[in-house]
Amino acid sequence: MQESLPHPDIVKLHLEVNQIMDQRFWTTAVAISISGVLLGWLVPRATPEAGKAIEPATYFVTISLNLILAALVFLHISLKDYARVLTTYLKLVKASVWEDHWFCYRHEFKRKYVGYNIPQTTIFVLLVLLNTLSPWALSLLYSLKLELNRLMVIHFVSAAFFFIVRWLVPALLSADEKDIEARWSKVLGNSTEKS
């Protein structure tokens, strides 16, 4: 028989879930802030000479930003997965009526609610697209010449890397809710047999 979870443990887990949700918000806020700063660096202080090639520093900034955004989106996904592990546990041990209701709501209206993930993913994707298109924006605004070179190729590869991290990593590494529930059920079943 499953032991009831002590109140301090329930409080600790709820606080941990709240902290994770806060961290997910902050990863998005940090992504917006860093993008603003780095994209701001791309705007020339003086009007560049028309017909001149895009500066290599532009690509170093955009490549760096794509890699930073990939790291932040990986953290964001990891936090989401960890929160799901904790909330599924709270639901299974009947320590949160809310988690049970939220589970039912999500599965009843799977395509009819937005939640955190879609808006935050949209922000990350828009930041990467804005960053990836910034050399073209500079070339249009200042009549600069875009040349296909190694830096431009690396620039595109870094953008592709972001999308791989965002969509392929979760597909390969993230457990879905049913898997997490099955794992917890096994652990909880084993822990009750040992007691």
C-alpha positions as a Markdown table, in Angstrom:
| # | Residue | x | y | z |
|---|---|---|---|---|
| 1 | Met | 0.0 | 0.0 | 0.0 |
| 2 | Gln | 1.3 | 3.5 | -0.9 |
| 3 | Glu | 2.4 | 5.6 | 2.1 |
| 4 | Ser | 1.0 | 9.1 | 2.2 |
| 5 | Leu | 3.5 | 11.7 | 1.3 |
| 6 | Pro | 4.5 | 13.9 | 4.3 |
| 7 | His | 3.3 | 17.5 | 4.1 |
| 8 | Pro | 6.9 | 19.0 | 4.0 |
| 9 | Asp | 7.6 | 16.9 | 0.9 |
| 10 | Ile | 4.4 | 18.0 | -0.8 |
| 11 | Val | 5.3 | 21.6 | -0.1 |
| 12 | Lys | 8.9 | 21.1 | -1.4 |
| 13 | Leu | 7.7 | 19.5 | -4.6 |
| 14 | His | 5.1 | 22.2 | -5.3 |
| 15 | Leu | 7.8 | 24.9 | -4.7 |
| 16 | Glu | 10.2 | 23.1 | -7.0 |
| 17 | Val | 7.5 | 23.0 | -9.7 |
| 18 | Asn | 6.8 | 26.7 | -9.3 |
| 19 | Gln | 10.6 | 27.4 | -9.4 |
| 20 | Ile | 10.9 | 25.5 | -12.7 |
| 21 | Met | 8.0 | 27.4 | -14.2 |
| 22 | Asp | 9.7 | 30.6 | -13.2 |
| 23 | Gln | 13.0 | 29.4 | -14.7 |
| 24 | Arg | 11.2 | 28.7 | -18.0 |
| 25 | Phe | 9.8 | 32.2 | -18.0 |
| 26 | Trp | 13.3 | 33.6 | -17.3 |
| 27 | Thr | 15.0 | 31.6 | -20.1 |
| 28 | Thr | 12.5 | 33.2 | -22.5 |
| 29 | Ala | 13.1 | 36.7 | -21.0 |
| 30 | Val | 16.9 | 36.2 | -21.1 |
| 31 | Ala | 16.6 | 35.1 | -24.8 |
| 32 | Ile | 14.8 | 38.3 | -25.6 |
| 33 | Ser | 17.2 | 40.4 | -23.7 |
| 34 | Ile | 20.4 | 38.9 | -25.2 |
| 35 | Ser | 18.9 | 39.0 | -28.7 |
| 36 | Gly | 18.1 | 42.7 | -28.2 |
| 37 | Val | 21.6 | 43.5 | -27.1 |
| 38 | Leu | 23.4 | 41.4 | -29.7 |
| 39 | Leu | 21.1 | 42.5 | -32.6 |
| 40 | Gly | 21.6 | 46.1 | -31.4 |
| 41 | Trp | 25.4 | 45.6 | -31.9 |
| 42 | Leu | 24.8 | 44.9 | -35.6 |
| 43 | Val | 23.4 | 48.3 | -36.3 |
| 44 | Pro | 26.3 | 50.4 | -37.5 |
| 45 | Arg | 27.1 | 53.7 | -35.6 |
| 46 | Ala | 28.0 | 55.4 | -38.9 |
| 47 | Thr | 26.4 | 54.8 | -42.2 |
| 48 | Pro | 28.6 | 52.2 | -44.0 |
| 49 | Glu | 29.8 | 52.7 | -47.5 |
| 50 | Ala | 27.2 | 51.4 | -50.1 |
| 51 | Gly | 28.3 | 48.3 | -52.0 |
| 52 | Lys | 30.7 | 47.3 | -49.2 |
| 53 | Ala | 30.5 | 43.6 | -48.0 |
| 54 | Ile | 28.8 | 42.7 | -44.8 |
| 55 | Glu | 31.4 | 42.8 | -42.0 |
| 56 | Pro | 32.6 | 39.4 | -40.7 |
| 57 | Ala | 31.8 | 40.6 | -37.1 |
| 58 | Thr | 28.1 | 40.6 | -38.2 |
| 59 | Tyr | 28.2 | 36.9 | -38.8 |
| 60 | Phe | 30.2 | 36.2 | -35.5 |
| 61 | Val | 27.4 | 38.0 | -33.6 |
| 62 | Thr | 24.6 | 36.1 | -35.4 |
| 63 | Ile | 26.3 | 32.7 | -35.1 |
| 64 | Ser | 26.9 | 33.4 | -31.4 |
| 65 | Leu | 23.3 | 34.4 | -30.9 |
| 66 | Asn | 21.9 | 31.3 | -32.7 |
| 67 | Leu | 24.1 | 29.1 | -30.5 |
| 68 | Ile | 23.1 | 30.9 | -27.3 |
| 69 | Leu | 19.4 | 30.6 | -28.3 |
| 70 | Ala | 19.9 | 26.9 | -29.0 |
| 71 | Ala | 21.4 | 26.5 | -25.5 |
| 72 | Leu | 18.6 | 28.4 | -23.9 |
| 73 | Val | 15.9 | 26.4 | -25.7 |
| 74 | Phe | 17.6 | 23.2 | -24.6 |
| 75 | Leu | 17.5 | 24.4 | -21.0 |
| 76 | His | 13.8 | 25.4 | -21.6 |
| 77 | Ile | 13.0 | 21.9 | -22.9 |
| 78 | Ser | 14.9 | 20.2 | -20.1 |
| 79 | Leu | 13.0 | 22.3 | -17.5 |
| 80 | Lys | 9.7 | 21.4 | -19.1 |
| 81 | Asp | 10.6 | 17.7 | -19.0 |
| 82 | Tyr | 11.7 | 17.9 | -15.3 |
| 83 | Ala | 8.5 | 19.7 | -14.3 |
| 84 | Arg | 6.5 | 17.0 | -16.0 |
| 85 | Val | 8.3 | 14.4 | -13.9 |
| 86 | Leu | 7.5 | 16.2 | -10.7 |
| 87 | Thr | 3.9 | 17.0 | -11.6 |
| 88 | Thr | 3.2 | 13.5 | -12.7 |
| 89 | Tyr | 4.5 | 12.2 | -9.4 |
| 90 | Leu | 2.3 | 14.7 | -7.5 |
| 91 | Lys | -0.7 | 13.4 | -9.5 |
| 92 | Leu | 0.1 | 9.8 | -9.0 |
| 93 | Val | 0.6 | 10.0 | -5.2 |
| 94 | Lys | -2.6 | 12.1 | -5.0 |
| 95 | Ala | -0.7 | 15.1 | -3.5 |
| 96 | Ser | -2.2 | 17.6 | -5.9 |
| 97 | Val | -5.8 | 17.7 | -7.0 |
| 98 | Trp | -4.8 | 20.5 | -9.4 |
| 99 | Glu | -2.4 | 18.2 | -11.3 |
| 100 | Asp | -5.1 | 15.6 | -11.7 |
| 101 | His | -7.5 | 18.2 | -13.0 |
| 102 | Trp | -4.9 | 19.8 | -15.3 |
| 103 | Phe | -4.0 | 16.4 | -16.7 |
| 104 | Cys | -7.7 | 15.8 | -17.5 |
| 105 | Tyr | -8.1 | 19.2 | -19.1 |
| 106 | Arg | -5.0 | 18.9 | -21.3 |
| 107 | His | -6.0 | 15.5 | -22.6 |
| 108 | Glu | -9.7 | 16.4 | -23.1 |
| 109 | Phe | -8.8 | 19.6 | -25.1 |
| 110 | Lys | -5.4 | 18.7 | -26.4 |
| 111 | Arg | -5.6 | 21.0 | -29.4 |
| 112 | Lys | -7.7 | 23.7 | -27.9 |
| 113 | Tyr | -5.4 | 25.3 | -25.3 |
| 114 | Val | -2.1 | 27.1 | -25.7 |
| 115 | Gly | -0.3 | 26.9 | -22.3 |
| 116 | Tyr | 3.3 | 27.9 | -21.8 |
| 117 | Asn | 5.1 | 25.9 | -24.5 |
| 118 | Ile | 3.6 | 27.3 | -27.7 |
| 119 | Pro | 4.0 | 31.0 | -26.9 |
| 120 | Gln | 7.5 | 30.5 | -25.6 |
| 121 | Thr | 8.6 | 28.3 | -28.5 |
| 122 | Thr | 7.2 | 30.9 | -30.9 |
| 123 | Ile | 9.3 | 33.6 | -29.2 |
| 124 | Phe | 12.4 | 31.5 | -29.6 |
| 125 | Val | 11.7 | 30.8 | -33.2 |
| 126 | Leu | 11.0 | 34.4 | -34.0 |
| 127 | Leu | 14.2 | 35.5 | -32.4 |
| 128 | Val | 16.2 | 32.9 | -34.4 |
| 129 | Leu | 14.4 | 34.0 | -37.6 |
| 130 | Leu | 15.0 | 37.7 | -36.9 |
| 131 | Asn | 18.7 | 36.9 | -36.1 |
| 132 | Thr | 19.1 | 34.8 | -39.2 |
| 133 | Leu | 17.6 | 37.4 | -41.5 |
| 134 | Ser | 19.5 | 40.3 | -40.0 |
| 135 | Pro | 22.4 | 40.3 | -42.5 |
| 136 | Trp | 19.8 | 40.6 | -45.3 |
| 137 | Ala | 18.1 | 43.4 | -43.4 |
| 138 | Leu | 21.5 | 45.2 | -43.1 |
| 139 | Ser | 22.2 | 44.7 | -46.7 |
| 140 | Leu | 18.9 | 46.2 | -47.7 |
| 141 | Leu | 19.0 | 49.1 | -45.3 |
| 142 | Tyr | 22.6 | 50.1 | -46.1 |
| 143 | Ser | 23.0 | 48.8 | -49.6 |
| 144 | Leu | 25.6 | 46.4 | -48.5 |
| 145 | Lys | 26.8 | 43.4 | -50.5 |
| 146 | Leu | 26.0 | 39.9 | -49.4 |
| 147 | Glu | 28.7 | 37.4 | -50.3 |
| 148 | Leu | 28.4 | 33.6 | -50.0 |
| 149 | Asn | 31.3 | 32.7 | -47.8 |
| 150 | Arg | 32.2 | 30.4 | -45.0 |
| 151 | Leu | 30.8 | 32.7 | -42.3 |
| 152 | Met | 27.4 | 32.9 | -44.1 |
| 153 | Val | 27.3 | 29.1 | -44.4 |
| 154 | Ile | 28.2 | 28.7 | -40.7 |
| 155 | His | 25.5 | 31.3 | -40.0 |
| 156 | Phe | 22.9 | 29.1 | -41.7 |
| 157 | Val | 24.3 | 26.0 | -40.0 |
| 158 | Ser | 23.9 | 27.6 | -36.6 |
| 159 | Ala | 20.3 | 28.5 | -37.4 |
| 160 | Ala | 19.7 | 24.9 | -38.5 |
| 161 | Phe | 21.3 | 23.7 | -35.2 |
| 162 | Phe | 18.8 | 25.7 | -33.2 |
| 163 | Phe | 15.9 | 24.0 | -35.0 |
| 164 | Ile | 17.5 | 20.6 | -34.6 |
| 165 | Val | 17.8 | 21.2 | -30.8 |
| 166 | Arg | 14.3 | 22.5 | -30.6 |
| 167 | Trp | 12.5 | 19.7 | -32.4 |
| 168 | Leu | 14.8 | 16.7 | -32.8 |
| 169 | Val | 16.2 | 16.6 | -29.2 |
| 170 | Pro | 12.8 | 16.4 | -27.6 |
| 171 | Ala | 11.7 | 13.8 | -30.0 |
| 172 | Leu | 14.7 | 11.7 | -29.2 |
| 173 | Leu | 15.3 | 12.4 | -25.5 |
| 174 | Ser | 12.0 | 13.6 | -23.9 |
| 175 | Ala | 9.7 | 11.0 | -22.4 |
| 176 | Asp | 6.0 | 11.6 | -22.9 |
| 177 | Glu | 3.6 | 11.8 | -20.0 |
| 178 | Lys | 2.5 | 8.1 | -20.3 |
| 179 | Asp | 6.2 | 7.0 | -20.1 |
| 180 | Ile | 6.8 | 9.2 | -17.1 |
| 181 | Glu | 3.7 | 7.8 | -15.4 |
| 182 | Ala | 4.7 | 4.2 | -16.1 |
| 183 | Arg | 8.1 | 4.8 | -14.7 |
| 184 | Trp | 6.7 | 6.4 | -11.5 |
| 185 | Ser | 4.2 | 3.6 | -11.2 |
| 186 | Lys | 7.0 | 1.1 | -11.4 |
| 187 | Val | 9.1 | 3.0 | -8.8 |
| 188 | Leu | 6.2 | 3.5 | -6.5 |
| 189 | Gly | 5.1 | -0.1 | -6.8 |
| 190 | Asn | 8.7 | -1.2 | -6.0 |
| 191 | Ser | 9.0 | 1.2 | -3.1 |
| 192 | Thr | 5.8 | -0.1 | -1.5 |
| 193 | Glu | 7.0 | -3.8 | -1.9 |
| 194 | Lys | 10.2 | -3.0 | 0.0 |
| 195 | Ser | 8.5 | -1.3 | 2.9 |
